[in-house]
């Protein structure tokens, strides 16, 4: 999650939107986790894991890249480095 932060900061003014979804935790635990990581992009709460189930998430973190048409354009399962996120984000934004 922290390796996507610089990508967000670089491209948010160009239209990049990042929404993190915290799965299966209560609000305070999720808040403490995000605060501890220093994440500045919006974080949503999926306390009952319904969104994760709907998207077929089988491991965390899972990152989905959704293009301007609302179509999932790519997915990364597990941690990834900033360069991977840059490549996937630029593809989804093109």
Backbone atoms as SQL, in Angstrom:
CREATE TABLE atoms (id INTEGER PRIMARY KEY, chain TEXT, resi INTEGER, resn TEXT, atom TEXT, x REAL, y REAL, z REAL);
INSERT INTO atoms VALUES
  (1, 'A', 1, 'UNK', 'N', 0.806, -1.200, 0.000),
  (2, 'A', 1, 'UNK', 'CA', 0.000, 0.000, 0.000),
  (3, 'A', 1, 'UNK', 'C', 0.846, 1.259, 0.000),
  (4, 'A', 2, 'UNK', 'N', 1.986, 1.199, 0.647),
  (5, 'A', 2, 'UNK', 'CA', 2.815, 2.402, 0.709),
  (6, 'A', 2, 'UNK', 'C', 3.516, 2.682, -0.619),
  (7, 'A', 3, 'UNK', 'N', 3.752, 1.660, -1.429),
  (8, 'A', 3, 'UNK', 'CA', 4.430, 1.886, -2.710),
  (9, 'A', 3, 'UNK', 'C', 3.526, 2.510, -3.758),
  (10, 'A', 4, 'UNK', 'N', 2.237, 2.533, -3.519),
  (11, 'A', 4, 'UNK', 'CA', 1.344, 3.208, -4.455),
  (12, 'A', 4, 'UNK', 'C', 1.138, 4.682, -4.061),
  (13, 'A', 5, 'UNK', 'N', 1.505, 5.035, -2.843),
  (14, 'A', 5, 'UNK', 'CA', 1.363, 6.419, -2.362),
  (15, 'A', 5, 'UNK', 'C', 2.082, 7.431, -3.256),
  (16, 'A', 6, 'UNK', 'N', 3.366, 7.211, -3.631),
  (17, 'A', 6, 'UNK', 'CA', 4.018, 8.196, -4.503),
  (18, 'A', 6, 'UNK', 'C', 3.376, 8.290, -5.884),
  (19, 'A', 7, 'UNK', 'N', 2.829, 7.200, -6.376),
  (20, 'A', 7, 'UNK', 'CA', 2.135, 7.205, -7.676),
  (21, 'A', 7, 'UNK', 'C', 0.880, 8.069, -7.547),
  (22, 'A', 8, 'UNK', 'N', 0.168, 7.895, -6.458),
  (23, 'A', 8, 'UNK', 'CA', -1.017, 8.709, -6.193),
  (24, 'A', 8, 'UNK', 'C', -0.654, 10.188, -6.138),
  (25, 'A', 9, 'UNK', 'N', 0.369, 10.516, -5.385),
  (26, 'A', 9, 'UNK', 'CA', 0.772, 11.920, -5.245),
  (27, 'A', 9, 'UNK', 'C', 1.201, 12.525, -6.567),
  (28, 'A', 10, 'UNK', 'N', 1.823, 11.732, -7.418),
  (29, 'A', 10, 'UNK', 'CA', 2.290, 12.228, -8.722),
  (30, 'A', 10, 'UNK', 'C', 1.147, 12.414, -9.717),
  (31, 'A', 11, 'UNK', 'N', 0.156, 11.536, -9.689),
  (32, 'A', 11, 'UNK', 'CA', -0.852, 11.513, -10.756),
  (33, 'A', 11, 'UNK', 'C', -2.267, 11.927, -10.341),
  (34, 'A', 12, 'UNK', 'N', -2.477, 12.227, -9.073),
  (35, 'A', 12, 'UNK', 'CA', -3.843, 12.566, -8.636),
  (36, 'A', 12, 'UNK', 'C', -4.382, 13.817, -9.321),
  (37, 'A', 13, 'UNK', 'N', -3.539, 14.785, -9.605),
  (38, 'A', 13, 'UNK', 'CA', -4.000, 15.992, -10.289),
  (39, 'A', 13, 'UNK', 'C', -4.306, 15.730, -11.753),
  (40, 'A', 14, 'UNK', 'N', -3.835, 14.599, -12.269),
  (41, 'A', 14, 'UNK', 'CA', -4.110, 14.204, -13.647),
  (42, 'A', 14, 'UNK', 'C', -5.311, 13.283, -13.775),
  (43, 'A', 15, 'UNK', 'N', -6.027, 13.078, -12.674),
  (44, 'A', 15, 'UNK', 'CA', -7.255, 12.298, -12.724),
  (45, 'A', 15, 'UNK', 'C', -7.205, 10.946, -12.032),
  (46, 'A', 16, 'UNK', 'N', -6.052, 10.562, -11.499),
  (47, 'A', 16, 'UNK', 'CA', -5.963, 9.276, -10.813),
  (48, 'A', 16, 'UNK', 'C', -6.752, 9.313, -9.505),
  (49, 'A', 17, 'UNK', 'N', -7.596, 8.322, -9.327),
  (50, 'A', 17, 'UNK', 'CA', -8.339, 8.152, -8.088),
  (51, 'A', 17, 'UNK', 'C', -7.943, 6.800, -7.511),
  (52, 'A', 18, 'UNK', 'N', -7.566, 6.797, -6.255),
  (53, 'A', 18, 'UNK', 'CA', -7.260, 5.559, -5.556),
  (54, 'A', 18, 'UNK', 'C', -8.205, 5.451, -4.382),
  (55, 'A', 19, 'UNK', 'N', -8.818, 4.298, -4.256),
  (56, 'A', 19, 'UNK', 'CA', -9.673, 4.000, -3.118),
  (57, 'A', 19, 'UNK', 'C', -9.177, 2.701, -2.511),
  (58, 'A', 20, 'UNK', 'N', -8.666, 2.778, -1.316),
  (59, 'A', 20, 'UNK', 'CA', -8.269, 1.572, -0.601),
  (60, 'A', 20, 'UNK', 'C', -9.510, 1.026, 0.101),
  (61, 'A', 21, 'UNK', 'N', -9.594, -0.283, 0.196),
  (62, 'A', 21, 'UNK', 'CA', -10.701, -0.917, 0.896),
  (63, 'A', 21, 'UNK', 'C', -10.114, -1.804, 1.978),
  (64, 'A', 22, 'UNK', 'N', -10.396, -1.459, 3.219),
  (65, 'A', 22, 'UNK', 'CA', -9.929, -2.267, 4.333),
  (66, 'A', 22, 'UNK', 'C', -10.958, -3.362, 4.565),
  (67, 'A', 23, 'UNK', 'N', -10.496, -4.607, 4.547),
  (68, 'A', 23, 'UNK', 'CA', -11.402, -5.755, 4.573),
  (69, 'A', 23, 'UNK', 'C', -11.411, -6.434, 5.944),
  (70, 'A', 24, 'UNK', 'N', -12.606, -6.593, 6.487),
  (71, 'A', 24, 'UNK', 'CA', -12.819, -7.420, 7.659),
  (72, 'A', 24, 'UNK', 'C', -12.352, -6.862, 8.988),
  (73, 'A', 25, 'UNK', 'N', -12.122, -5.555, 9.060),
  (74, 'A', 25, 'UNK', 'CA', -11.695, -4.966, 10.322),
  (75, 'A', 25, 'UNK', 'C', -12.672, -3.879, 10.738),
  (76, 'A', 26, 'UNK', 'N', -12.667, -3.560, 12.012),
  (77, 'A', 26, 'UNK', 'CA', -13.521, -2.481, 12.494),
  (78, 'A', 26, 'UNK', 'C', -12.886, -1.133, 12.141),
  (79, 'A', 27, 'UNK', 'N', -13.660, -0.088, 12.278),
  (80, 'A', 27, 'UNK', 'CA', -13.242, 1.262, 11.874),
  (81, 'A', 27, 'UNK', 'C', -11.947, 1.716, 12.563),
  (82, 'A', 28, 'UNK', 'N', -11.835, 1.512, 13.861),
  (83, 'A', 28, 'UNK', 'CA', -10.664, 1.984, 14.599),
  (84, 'A', 28, 'UNK', 'C', -9.402, 1.231, 14.173),
  (85, 'A', 29, 'UNK', 'N', -9.506, -0.076, 14.015),
  (86, 'A', 29, 'UNK', 'CA', -8.354, -0.874, 13.587),
  (87, 'A', 29, 'UNK', 'C', -7.901, -0.451, 12.199),
  (88, 'A', 30, 'UNK', 'N', -8.859, -0.252, 11.303),
  (89, 'A', 30, 'UNK', 'CA', -8.531, 0.192, 9.944),
  (90, 'A', 30, 'UNK', 'C', -7.883, 1.578, 9.978),
  (91, 'A', 31, 'UNK', 'N', -8.441, 2.487, 10.767),
  (92, 'A', 31, 'UNK', 'CA', -7.884, 3.836, 10.883),
  (93, 'A', 31, 'UNK', 'C', -6.451, 3.800, 11.399),
  (94, 'A', 32, 'UNK', 'N', -6.222, 3.029, 12.434),
  (95, 'A', 32, 'UNK', 'CA', -4.882, 2.929, 13.014),
  (96, 'A', 32, 'UNK', 'C', -3.888, 2.355, 12.002),
  (97, 'A', 33, 'UNK', 'N', -4.324, 1.375, 11.224),
  (98, 'A', 33, 'UNK', 'CA', -3.471, 0.759, 10.216),
  (99, 'A', 33, 'UNK', 'C', -3.075, 1.768, 9.137),
  (100, 'A', 34, 'UNK', 'N', -4.055, 2.465, 8.601),
  (101, 'A', 34, 'UNK', 'CA', -3.810, 3.441, 7.529),
  (102, 'A', 34, 'UNK', 'C', -2.965, 4.598, 8.040),
  (103, 'A', 35, 'UNK', 'N', -3.276, 5.090, 9.222),
  (104, 'A', 35, 'UNK', 'CA', -2.510, 6.183, 9.814),
  (105, 'A', 35, 'UNK', 'C', -1.057, 5.778, 10.029),
  (106, 'A', 36, 'UNK', 'N', -0.859, 4.570, 10.513),
  (107, 'A', 36, 'UNK', 'CA', 0.488, 4.062, 10.744),
  (108, 'A', 36, 'UNK', 'C', 1.315, 3.965, 9.477),
  (109, 'A', 37, 'UNK', 'N', 0.652, 3.705, 8.356),
  (110, 'A', 37, 'UNK', 'CA', 1.354, 3.615, 7.071),
  (111, 'A', 37, 'UNK', 'C', 1.556, 4.977, 6.408),
  (112, 'A', 38, 'UNK', 'N', 0.847, 5.995, 6.877),
  (113, 'A', 38, 'UNK', 'CA', 0.969, 7.329, 6.298),
  (114, 'A', 38, 'UNK', 'C', 0.274, 7.465, 4.957),
  (115, 'A', 39, 'UNK', 'N', -0.769, 6.707, 4.744),
  (116, 'A', 39, 'UNK', 'CA', -1.501, 6.742, 3.472),
  (117, 'A', 39, 'UNK', 'C', -2.426, 7.955, 3.451),
  (118, 'A', 40, 'UNK', 'N', -2.420, 8.679, 2.324),
  (119, 'A', 40, 'UNK', 'CA', -3.247, 9.877, 2.218),
  (120, 'A', 40, 'UNK', 'C', -4.425, 9.711, 1.269),
  (121, 'A', 41, 'UNK', 'N', -4.454, 8.637, 0.496),
  (122, 'A', 41, 'UNK', 'CA', -5.600, 8.443, -0.392),
  (123, 'A', 41, 'UNK', 'C', -6.771, 7.883, 0.417),
  (124, 'A', 42, 'UNK', 'N', -8.010, 8.069, -0.089),
  (125, 'A', 42, 'UNK', 'CA', -9.194, 7.653, 0.667),
  (126, 'A', 42, 'UNK', 'C', -9.204, 6.148, 0.952),
  (127, 'A', 43, 'UNK', 'N', -9.700, 5.812, 2.126),
  (128, 'A', 43, 'UNK', 'CA', -9.808, 4.421, 2.537),
  (129, 'A', 43, 'UNK', 'C', -11.245, 4.127, 2.944),
  (130, 'A', 44, 'UNK', 'N', -11.782, 3.084, 2.369),
  (131, 'A', 44, 'UNK', 'CA', -13.146, 2.662, 2.663),
  (132, 'A', 44, 'UNK', 'C', -13.114, 1.436, 3.565),
  (133, 'A', 45, 'UNK', 'N', -14.239, 1.139, 4.182),
  (134, 'A', 45, 'UNK', 'CA', -14.314, 0.032, 5.119),
  (135, 'A', 45, 'UNK', 'C', -15.274, -1.030, 4.597),
  (136, 'A', 46, 'UNK', 'N', -14.787, -2.257, 4.479),
  (137, 'A', 46, 'UNK', 'CA', -15.588, -3.423, 4.082),
  (138, 'A', 46, 'UNK', 'C', -15.599, -4.378, 5.268),
  (139, 'A', 47, 'UNK', 'N', -16.270, -3.951, 6.321),
  (140, 'A', 47, 'UNK', 'CA', -16.236, -4.653, 7.602),
  (141, 'A', 47, 'UNK', 'C', -16.679, -6.112, 7.491),
  (142, 'A', 48, 'UNK', 'N', -17.679, -6.375, 6.673),
  (143, 'A', 48, 'UNK', 'CA', -18.212, -7.731, 6.541),
  (144, 'A', 48, 'UNK', 'C', -17.656, -8.469, 5.321),
  (145, 'A', 49, 'UNK', 'N', -16.666, -7.896, 4.655),
  (146, 'A', 49, 'UNK', 'CA', -15.976, -8.505, 3.506),
  (147, 'A', 49, 'UNK', 'C', -16.882, -8.767, 2.304),
  (148, 'A', 50, 'UNK', 'N', -17.963, -8.017, 2.189),
  (149, 'A', 50, 'UNK', 'CA', -18.886, -8.205, 1.064),
  (150, 'A', 50, 'UNK', 'C', -18.292, -7.736, -0.265),
  (151, 'A', 51, 'UNK', 'N', -17.589, -6.616, -0.244),
  (152, 'A', 51, 'UNK', 'CA', -16.973, -6.111, -1.474),
  (153, 'A', 51, 'UNK', 'C', -15.864, -7.056, -1.923),
  (154, 'A', 52, 'UNK', 'N', -15.068, -7.505, -0.976),
  (155, 'A', 52, 'UNK', 'CA', -13.991, -8.447, -1.303),
  (156, 'A', 52, 'UNK', 'C', -14.560, -9.715, -1.934),
  (157, 'A', 53, 'UNK', 'N', -15.641, -10.220, -1.387),
  (158, 'A', 53, 'UNK', 'CA', -16.270, -11.421, -1.946),
  (159, 'A', 53, 'UNK', 'C', -16.810, -11.154, -3.351),
  (160, 'A', 54, 'UNK', 'N', -17.420, -9.995, -3.546),
  (161, 'A', 54, 'UNK', 'CA', -17.990, -9.654, -4.853),
  (162, 'A', 54, 'UNK', 'C', -16.916, -9.564, -5.937),
  (163, 'A', 55, 'UNK', 'N', -15.716, -9.135, -5.557),
  (164, 'A', 55, 'UNK', 'CA', -14.618, -9.007, -6.519),
  (165, 'A', 55, 'UNK', 'C', -13.742, -10.247, -6.569),
  (166, 'A', 56, 'UNK', 'N', -14.070, -11.260, -5.805),
  (167, 'A', 56, 'UNK', 'CA', -13.306, -12.501, -5.827),
  (168, 'A', 56, 'UNK', 'C', -11.920, -12.386, -5.220),
  (169, 'A', 57, 'UNK', 'N', -11.764, -11.520, -4.238),
  (170, 'A', 57, 'UNK', 'CA', -10.478, -11.336, -3.582),
  (171, 'A', 57, 'UNK', 'C', -10.162, -12.583, -2.762),
  (172, 'A', 58, 'UNK', 'N', -8.980, -13.163, -3.021),
  (173, 'A', 58, 'UNK', 'CA', -8.580, -14.375, -2.301),
  (174, 'A', 58, 'UNK', 'C', -7.355, -14.142, -1.423),
  (175, 'A', 59, 'UNK', 'N', -6.737, -12.992, -1.543),
  (176, 'A', 59, 'UNK', 'CA', -5.578, -12.648, -0.732),
  (177, 'A', 59, 'UNK', 'C', -5.429, -11.150, -0.644),
  (178, 'A', 60, 'UNK', 'N', -4.774, -10.702, 0.410),
  (179, 'A', 60, 'UNK', 'CA', -4.580, -9.262, 0.618),
  (180, 'A', 60, 'UNK', 'C', -3.097, -8.949, 0.699),
  (181, 'A', 61, 'UNK', 'N', -2.685, -7.851, 0.133),
  (182, 'A', 61, 'UNK', 'CA', -3.504, -6.905, -0.614),
  (183, 'A', 61, 'UNK', 'C', -3.763, -7.387, -2.040),
  (184, 'A', 62, 'UNK', 'N', -4.865, -6.956, -2.592),
  (185, 'A', 62, 'UNK', 'CA', -5.172, -7.128, -4.008),
  (186, 'A', 62, 'UNK', 'C', -5.488, -5.743, -4.541),
  (187, 'A', 63, 'UNK', 'N', -4.861, -5.372, -5.634),
  (188, 'A', 63, 'UNK', 'CA', -5.066, -4.052, -6.227),
  (189, 'A', 63, 'UNK', 'C', -5.737, -4.217, -7.583),
  (190, 'A', 64, 'UNK', 'N', -6.871, -3.557, -7.761),
  (191, 'A', 64, 'UNK', 'CA', -7.582, -3.561, -9.034),
  (192, 'A', 64, 'UNK', 'C', -7.361, -2.214, -9.714),
  (193, 'A', 65, 'UNK', 'N', -7.177, -2.254, -11.010),
  (194, 'A', 65, 'UNK', 'CA', -7.008, -1.041, -11.813),
  (195, 'A', 65, 'UNK', 'C', -8.242, -0.921, -12.705),
  (196, 'A', 66, 'UNK', 'N', -8.979, 0.152, -12.506),
  (197, 'A', 66, 'UNK', 'CA', -10.227, 0.369, -13.220),
  (198, 'A', 66, 'UNK', 'C', -10.029, 1.561, -14.143),
  (199, 'A', 67, 'UNK', 'N', -10.339, 1.364, -15.432),
  (200, 'A', 67, 'UNK', 'CA', -10.130, 2.456, -16.382),
  (201, 'A', 67, 'UNK', 'C', -11.278, 3.464, -16.325),
  (202, 'A', 68, 'UNK', 'N', -11.192, 4.496, -17.135),
  (203, 'A', 68, 'UNK', 'CA', -12.174, 5.585, -17.125),
  (204, 'A', 68, 'UNK', 'C', -13.572, 5.112, -17.504),
  (205, 'A', 69, 'UNK', 'N', -13.682, 3.958, -18.154),
  (206, 'A', 69, 'UNK', 'CA', -14.975, 3.393, -18.529),
  (207, 'A', 69, 'UNK', 'C', -15.558, 2.496, -17.442),
  (208, 'A', 70, 'UNK', 'N', -14.863, 2.397, -16.310),
  (209, 'A', 70, 'UNK', 'CA', -15.343, 1.572, -15.210),
  (210, 'A', 70, 'UNK', 'C', -15.053, 0.097, -15.369),
  (211, 'A', 71, 'UNK', 'N', -14.155, -0.251, -16.275),
  (212, 'A', 71, 'UNK', 'CA', -13.816, -1.641, -16.549),
  (213, 'A', 71, 'UNK', 'C', -12.509, -1.986, -15.844),
  (214, 'A', 72, 'UNK', 'N', -12.495, -3.133, -15.154),
  (215, 'A', 72, 'UNK', 'CA', -11.257, -3.582, -14.514),
  (216, 'A', 72, 'UNK', 'C', -10.244, -3.876, -15.620),
  (217, 'A', 73, 'UNK', 'N', -9.131, -3.159, -15.568),
  (218, 'A', 73, 'UNK', 'CA', -8.118, -3.190, -16.620),
  (219, 'A', 73, 'UNK', 'C', -6.892, -3.995, -16.206),
  (220, 'A', 74, 'UNK', 'N', -6.822, -4.376, -14.942),
  (221, 'A', 74, 'UNK', 'CA', -5.686, -5.145, -14.456),
  (222, 'A', 74, 'UNK', 'C', -5.817, -5.407, -12.977),
  (223, 'A', 75, 'UNK', 'N', -4.980, -6.306, -12.480),
  (224, 'A', 75, 'UNK', 'CA', -5.036, -6.678, -11.067),
  (225, 'A', 75, 'UNK', 'C', -3.654, -7.132, -10.627),
  (226, 'A', 76, 'UNK', 'N', -3.288, -6.764, -9.409),
  (227, 'A', 76, 'UNK', 'CA', -2.042, -7.230, -8.795),
  (228, 'A', 76, 'UNK', 'C', -2.417, -7.900, -7.482),
  (229, 'A', 77, 'UNK', 'N', -2.021, -9.148, -7.343),
  (230, 'A', 77, 'UNK', 'CA', -2.259, -9.878, -6.105),
  (231, 'A', 77, 'UNK', 'C', -0.988, -9.842, -5.279),
  (232, 'A', 78, 'UNK', 'N', -1.078, -9.317, -4.061),
  (233, 'A', 78, 'UNK', 'CA', 0.078, -9.213, -3.183),
  (234, 'A', 78, 'UNK', 'C', 0.747, -7.860, -3.287),
  (235, 'A', 79, 'UNK', 'N', 1.849, -7.734, -2.580),
  (236, 'A', 79, 'UNK', 'CA', 2.613, -6.482, -2.588),
  (237, 'A', 79, 'UNK', 'C', 3.298, -6.299, -3.940),
  (238, 'A', 80, 'UNK', 'N', 3.519, -5.059, -4.320),
  (239, 'A', 80, 'UNK', 'CA', 4.233, -4.746, -5.556),
  (240, 'A', 80, 'UNK', 'C', 5.038, -3.472, -5.337),
  (241, 'A', 81, 'UNK', 'N', 6.015, -3.294, -6.165),
  (242, 'A', 81, 'UNK', 'CA', 6.864, -2.105, -6.095),
  (243, 'A', 81, 'UNK', 'C', 6.240, -0.954, -6.885),
  (244, 'A', 82, 'UNK', 'N', 6.718, 0.226, -6.628),
  (245, 'A', 82, 'UNK', 'CA', 6.192, 1.438, -7.252),
  (246, 'A', 82, 'UNK', 'C', 6.173, 1.341, -8.773),
  (247, 'A', 83, 'UNK', 'N', 7.215, 0.784, -9.378),
  (248, 'A', 83, 'UNK', 'CA', 7.286, 0.678, -10.839),
  (249, 'A', 83, 'UNK', 'C', 6.150, -0.125, -11.435),
  (250, 'A', 84, 'UNK', 'N', 5.728, -1.170, -10.744),
  (251, 'A', 84, 'UNK', 'CA', 4.591, -1.979, -11.206),
  (252, 'A', 84, 'UNK', 'C', 3.327, -1.140, -11.178),
  (253, 'A', 85, 'UNK', 'N', 3.134, -0.394, -10.111),
  (254, 'A', 85, 'UNK', 'CA', 1.951, 0.449, -10.001),
  (255, 'A', 85, 'UNK', 'C', 1.947, 1.540, -11.064),
  (256, 'A', 86, 'UNK', 'N', 3.086, 2.144, -11.329),
  (257, 'A', 86, 'UNK', 'CA', 3.174, 3.174, -12.371),
  (258, 'A', 86, 'UNK', 'C', 2.736, 2.594, -13.709),
  (259, 'A', 87, 'UNK', 'N', 3.270, 1.444, -14.053),
  (260, 'A', 87, 'UNK', 'CA', 2.950, 0.797, -15.333),
  (261, 'A', 87, 'UNK', 'C', 1.452, 0.493, -15.427),
  (262, 'A', 88, 'UNK', 'N', 0.896, -0.101, -14.390),
  (263, 'A', 88, 'UNK', 'CA', -0.520, -0.490, -14.414),
  (264, 'A', 88, 'UNK', 'C', -1.440, 0.733, -14.420),
  (265, 'A', 89, 'UNK', 'N', -1.101, 1.757, -13.652),
  (266, 'A', 89, 'UNK', 'CA', -1.916, 2.964, -13.587),
  (267, 'A', 89, 'UNK', 'C', -1.894, 3.674, -14.932),
  (268, 'A', 90, 'UNK', 'N', -0.736, 3.813, -15.540),
  (269, 'A', 90, 'UNK', 'CA', -0.643, 4.512, -16.825),
  (270, 'A', 90, 'UNK', 'C', -1.410, 3.763, -17.911),
  (271, 'A', 91, 'UNK', 'N', -1.373, 2.423, -17.855),
  (272, 'A', 91, 'UNK', 'CA', -2.156, 1.627, -18.808),
  (273, 'A', 91, 'UNK', 'C', -3.641, 1.881, -18.612),
  (274, 'A', 92, 'UNK', 'N', -4.100, 1.864, -17.376),
  (275, 'A', 92, 'UNK', 'CA', -5.520, 2.077, -17.100),
  (276, 'A', 92, 'UNK', 'C', -5.969, 3.491, -17.437),
  (277, 'A', 93, 'UNK', 'N', -5.053, 4.462, -17.324),
  (278, 'A', 93, 'UNK', 'CA', -5.417, 5.855, -17.597),
  (279, 'A', 93, 'UNK', 'C', -5.282, 6.235, -19.067),
  (280, 'A', 94, 'UNK', 'N', -4.747, 5.333, -19.887),
  (281, 'A', 94, 'UNK', 'CA', -4.553, 5.691, -21.305),
  (282, 'A', 94, 'UNK', 'C', -5.794, 5.466, -22.133);
